[in-house]
Amino acid sequence: MDTIPILTTLDRNYLPQLQVLLCSLHVNNPADNFSLWLLHSDIEEKEFSGLRSQCERYGYSFFPVQYPNKEMYYRLLAPFLLPGEIKRILYLDPDILVINPLRPLWETDMEGRLFAAAAHTGKTELLNSVNKLRVGPGQASYNSGVLLMALKAGRQDISP
């Protein structure tokens, strides 16, 4: 099976949450291998020691990429901040728990789309109602904390 690249963006305050995310990823996806791409602006190398050890224990590759500016915009610029050989990546906010296998999401046919995101439906229907009040009727709301991103298409269709 191919390695699933995971992208996350954060500042040093979210390093402990990222370690919880990685643990949940490992526990709930034991048959899969992941590479972790971490975009940040000012985390020192020594601060990654716990994260590096954890990735080594799980057999995951770890690639911190330092880039100036605000971390919150990195996911939108990922096609231009990550190496060109990465054609697709799964973005996860560092403070989420992975409770299901990610392979079905990873293998989603994006049909020429740049992003695939989850809408709040089913058990989260209450949240969907709140979001409709927040963004207005008739407007779609998506969870931007979990995004499947077509980086190759983004490099072609997005102007940085």
C-alpha atoms as a printed R data frame, in Angstrom:
    type eleno elety resid chain resno       x      y       z
1   ATOM     1    CA   MET     A     1   0.000  0.000   0.000
2   ATOM     2    CA   ASP     A     2   1.176  3.524  -0.725
3   ATOM     3    CA   THR     A     3   2.149  5.951   2.023
4   ATOM     4    CA   ILE     A     4  -0.493  8.571   2.791
5   ATOM     5    CA   PRO     A     5   1.056 12.034   3.191
6   ATOM     6    CA   ILE     A     6  -0.498 14.081   5.987
7   ATOM     7    CA   LEU     A     7  -0.171 17.866   6.172
8   ATOM     8    CA   THR     A     8  -0.653 19.870   9.323
9   ATOM     9    CA   THR     A     9   0.117 23.477  10.166
10  ATOM    10    CA   LEU     A    10   0.719 24.820  13.627
11  ATOM    11    CA   ASP     A    11   2.746 26.888  16.023
12  ATOM    12    CA   ARG     A    12   4.672 25.479  18.988
13  ATOM    13    CA   ASN     A    13   1.605 25.689  21.261
14  ATOM    14    CA   TYR     A    14  -0.070 22.860  19.323
15  ATOM    15    CA   LEU     A    15   2.796 20.346  19.416
16  ATOM    16    CA   PRO     A    16   1.186 18.333  22.279
17  ATOM    17    CA   GLN     A    17  -2.148 18.179  20.410
18  ATOM    18    CA   LEU     A    18  -0.337 16.994  17.292
19  ATOM    19    CA   GLN     A    19   1.156 14.120  19.275
20  ATOM    20    CA   VAL     A    20  -2.372 13.092  20.342
21  ATOM    21    CA   LEU     A    21  -3.488 13.286  16.697
22  ATOM    22    CA   LEU     A    22  -0.592 11.015  15.675
23  ATOM    23    CA   CYS     A    23  -1.450  8.502  18.389
24  ATOM    24    CA   SER     A    24  -5.094  8.379  17.240
25  ATOM    25    CA   LEU     A    25  -3.931  8.049  13.631
26  ATOM    26    CA   HIS     A    26  -1.682  5.119  14.537
27  ATOM    27    CA   VAL     A    27  -4.251  3.312  16.717
28  ATOM    28    CA   ASN     A    28  -7.074  3.603  14.187
29  ATOM    29    CA   ASN     A    29  -5.028  2.998  11.012
30  ATOM    30    CA   PRO     A    30  -2.623  0.192  11.974
31  ATOM    31    CA   ALA     A    31  -2.214 -1.176   8.434
32  ATOM    32    CA   ASP     A    32  -1.341  2.183   6.865
33  ATOM    33    CA   ASN     A    33   1.905  4.082   6.649
34  ATOM    34    CA   PHE     A    34   1.967  7.885   6.810
35  ATOM    35    CA   SER     A    35   4.398 10.709   6.176
36  ATOM    36    CA   LEU     A    36   3.886 13.859   8.215
37  ATOM    37    CA   TRP     A    37   4.496 17.240   6.590
38  ATOM    38    CA   LEU     A    38   4.441 20.025   9.155
39  ATOM    39    CA   LEU     A    39   4.397 23.631   7.944
40  ATOM    40    CA   HIS     A    40   5.410 26.161  10.595
41  ATOM    41    CA   SER     A    41   6.958 29.589  10.891
42  ATOM    42    CA   ASP     A    42   9.198 29.549  13.964
43  ATOM    43    CA   ILE     A    43   9.507 26.219  15.774
44  ATOM    44    CA   GLU     A    44  13.089 25.372  16.689
45  ATOM    45    CA   GLU     A    45  14.505 21.978  15.685
46  ATOM    46    CA   LYS     A    46  14.999 20.880  19.313
47  ATOM    47    CA   GLU     A    47  11.250 21.300  19.934
48  ATOM    48    CA   PHE     A    48  10.554 18.481  17.458
49  ATOM    49    CA   SER     A    49  12.399 15.808  19.480
50  ATOM    50    CA   GLY     A    50   9.257 14.220  21.002
51  ATOM    51    CA   LEU     A    51   7.452 14.357  17.683
52  ATOM    52    CA   ARG     A    52  10.416 12.826  15.832
53  ATOM    53    CA   SER     A    53  10.624  9.992  18.370
54  ATOM    54    CA   GLN     A    54   6.922  9.295  18.051
55  ATOM    55    CA   CYS     A    55   7.074  9.237  14.244
56  ATOM    56    CA   GLU     A    56  10.047  6.860  14.394
57  ATOM    57    CA   ARG     A    57   8.151  4.512  16.747
58  ATOM    58    CA   TYR     A    58   5.207  4.426  14.339
59  ATOM    59    CA   GLY     A    59   7.388  4.103  11.235
60  ATOM    60    CA   TYR     A    60   6.217  7.458   9.854
61  ATOM    61    CA   SER     A    61   8.427  9.873   7.922
62  ATOM    62    CA   PHE     A    62   8.575 13.398   9.347
63  ATOM    63    CA   PHE     A    63   9.207 16.528   7.264
64  ATOM    64    CA   PRO     A    64   9.065 19.894   9.038
65  ATOM    65    CA   VAL     A    65   9.017 22.800   6.577
66  ATOM    66    CA   GLN     A    66   9.651 26.292   7.881
67  ATOM    67    CA   TYR     A    67   8.059 29.183   6.048
68  ATOM    68    CA   PRO     A    68   7.459 32.740   7.265
69  ATOM    69    CA   ASN     A    69   4.011 34.245   7.790
70  ATOM    70    CA   LYS     A    70   0.833 32.960   9.408
71  ATOM    71    CA   GLU     A    71   0.292 29.229   9.723
72  ATOM    72    CA   MET     A    72  -3.457 29.505   9.161
73  ATOM    73    CA   TYR     A    73  -2.909 30.226   5.445
74  ATOM    74    CA   TYR     A    74  -0.421 27.445   4.780
75  ATOM    75    CA   ARG     A    75  -3.006 24.863   3.757
76  ATOM    76    CA   LEU     A    76  -4.175 27.173   0.964
77  ATOM    77    CA   LEU     A    77  -0.592 27.655  -0.247
78  ATOM    78    CA   ALA     A    78   0.414 23.994   0.183
79  ATOM    79    CA   PRO     A    79   0.734 23.369  -3.579
80  ATOM    80    CA   PHE     A    80   3.555 25.938  -3.633
81  ATOM    81    CA   LEU     A    81   5.157 25.227  -0.243
82  ATOM    82    CA   LEU     A    82   5.528 21.449  -0.586
83  ATOM    83    CA   PRO     A    83   7.734 19.508  -3.005
84  ATOM    84    CA   GLY     A    84   6.364 19.027  -6.515
85  ATOM    85    CA   GLU     A    85   6.466 15.230  -6.290
86  ATOM    86    CA   ILE     A    86   3.600 15.325  -3.773
87  ATOM    87    CA   LYS     A    87   0.517 15.190  -5.991
88  ATOM    88    CA   ARG     A    88  -2.116 14.820  -3.269
89  ATOM    89    CA   ILE     A    89  -2.130 15.297   0.501
90  ATOM    90    CA   LEU     A    90  -4.561 14.969   3.379
91  ATOM    91    CA   TYR     A    91  -4.664 18.060   5.590
92  ATOM    92    CA   LEU     A    92  -5.582 17.476   9.243
93  ATOM    93    CA   ASP     A    93  -5.865 20.161  11.911
94  ATOM    94    CA   PRO     A    94  -3.437 19.265  14.693
95  ATOM    95    CA   ASP     A    95  -6.148 19.161  17.364
96  ATOM    96    CA   ILE     A    96  -8.433 16.481  15.933
97  ATOM    97    CA   LEU     A    97  -8.786 12.816  16.820
98  ATOM    98    CA   VAL     A    98  -8.797 10.245  14.045
99  ATOM    99    CA   ILE     A    99 -11.406  7.619  14.973
100 ATOM   100    CA   ASN     A   100 -11.855  5.878  11.608
101 ATOM   101    CA   PRO     A   101  -9.604  4.526   8.863
102 ATOM   102    CA   LEU     A   102  -8.361  7.261   6.522
103 ATOM   103    CA   ARG     A   103  -7.702  5.088   3.468
104 ATOM   104    CA   PRO     A   104 -11.299  5.412   2.092
105 ATOM   105    CA   LEU     A   105 -10.994  9.193   2.286
106 ATOM   106    CA   TRP     A   106  -7.500  9.066   0.763
107 ATOM   107    CA   GLU     A   107  -8.794  7.024  -2.181
108 ATOM   108    CA   THR     A   108 -11.695  9.398  -2.914
109 ATOM   109    CA   ASP     A   109 -11.991 10.263  -6.598
110 ATOM   110    CA   MET     A   110 -11.819 14.040  -6.659
111 ATOM   111    CA   GLU     A   111 -13.116 14.273 -10.243
112 ATOM   112    CA   GLY     A   112 -10.963 17.270 -11.181
113 ATOM   113    CA   ARG     A   113 -11.646 19.162  -7.942
114 ATOM   114    CA   LEU     A   114  -8.940 20.922  -5.944
115 ATOM   115    CA   PHE     A   115 -10.324 20.027  -2.499
116 ATOM   116    CA   ALA     A   116 -12.604 17.461  -0.901
117 ATOM   117    CA   ALA     A   117 -14.076 18.360   2.496
118 ATOM   118    CA   ALA     A   118 -16.696 16.932   4.806
119 ATOM   119    CA   ALA     A   119 -20.042 18.589   5.403
120 ATOM   120    CA   HIS     A   120 -21.718 18.371   8.794
121 ATOM   121    CA   THR     A   121 -24.494 15.800   8.366
122 ATOM   122    CA   GLY     A   122 -25.929 12.860  10.257
123 ATOM   123    CA   LYS     A   123 -24.961 12.932  13.925
124 ATOM   124    CA   THR     A   124 -23.601 16.451  13.520
125 ATOM   125    CA   GLU     A   125 -26.849 17.815  12.066
126 ATOM   126    CA   LEU     A   126 -27.212 20.175  15.045
127 ATOM   127    CA   LEU     A   127 -23.873 21.743  14.139
128 ATOM   128    CA   ASN     A   128 -25.047 22.076  10.541
129 ATOM   129    CA   SER     A   129 -28.047 24.114  11.755
130 ATOM   130    CA   VAL     A   130 -25.761 26.397  13.747
131 ATOM   131    CA   ASN     A   131 -23.509 26.864  10.700
132 ATOM   132    CA   LYS     A   132 -26.513 27.792   8.536
133 ATOM   133    CA   LEU     A   133 -27.283 30.583  10.998
134 ATOM   134    CA   ARG     A   134 -23.643 31.666  10.958
135 ATOM   135    CA   VAL     A   135 -23.032 31.681   7.185
136 ATOM   136    CA   GLY     A   136 -26.563 32.347   6.021
137 ATOM   137    CA   PRO     A   137 -29.300 30.283   4.402
138 ATOM   138    CA   GLY     A   138 -28.433 28.493   1.179
139 ATOM   139    CA   GLN     A   139 -24.686 28.642   1.858
140 ATOM   140    CA   ALA     A   140 -22.725 25.421   2.250
141 ATOM   141    CA   SER     A   141 -20.531 24.857   5.290
142 ATOM   142    CA   TYR     A   142 -17.578 22.475   5.335
143 ATOM   143    CA   ASN     A   143 -15.086 21.225   7.871
144 ATOM   144    CA   SER     A   144 -11.820 22.837   6.757
145 ATOM   145    CA   GLY     A   145  -9.934 20.881   9.430
146 ATOM   146    CA   VAL     A   146 -10.002 17.759   7.242
147 ATOM   147    CA   LEU     A   147  -9.236 18.425   3.582
148 ATOM   148    CA   LEU     A   148  -8.137 16.131   0.808
149 ATOM   149    CA   MET     A   149  -6.067 18.368  -1.440
150 ATOM   150    CA   ALA     A   150  -5.114 17.833  -5.082
151 ATOM   151    CA   LEU     A   151  -1.754 19.622  -5.040
152 ATOM   152    CA   LYS     A   152  -0.899 18.900  -8.669
153 ATOM   153    CA   ALA     A   153  -4.165 20.498  -9.842
154 ATOM   154    CA   GLY     A   154  -3.641 23.358  -7.379
155 ATOM   155    CA   ARG     A   155  -0.248 24.114  -8.906
156 ATOM   156    CA   GLN     A   156  -1.939 24.439 -12.294
157 ATOM   157    CA   ASP     A   157  -5.118 26.296 -11.284
158 ATOM   158    CA   ILE     A   158  -4.174 28.545  -8.355
159 ATOM   159    CA   SER     A   159  -2.167 31.756  -8.637
160 ATOM   160    CA   PRO     A   160  -0.096 32.345  -5.465
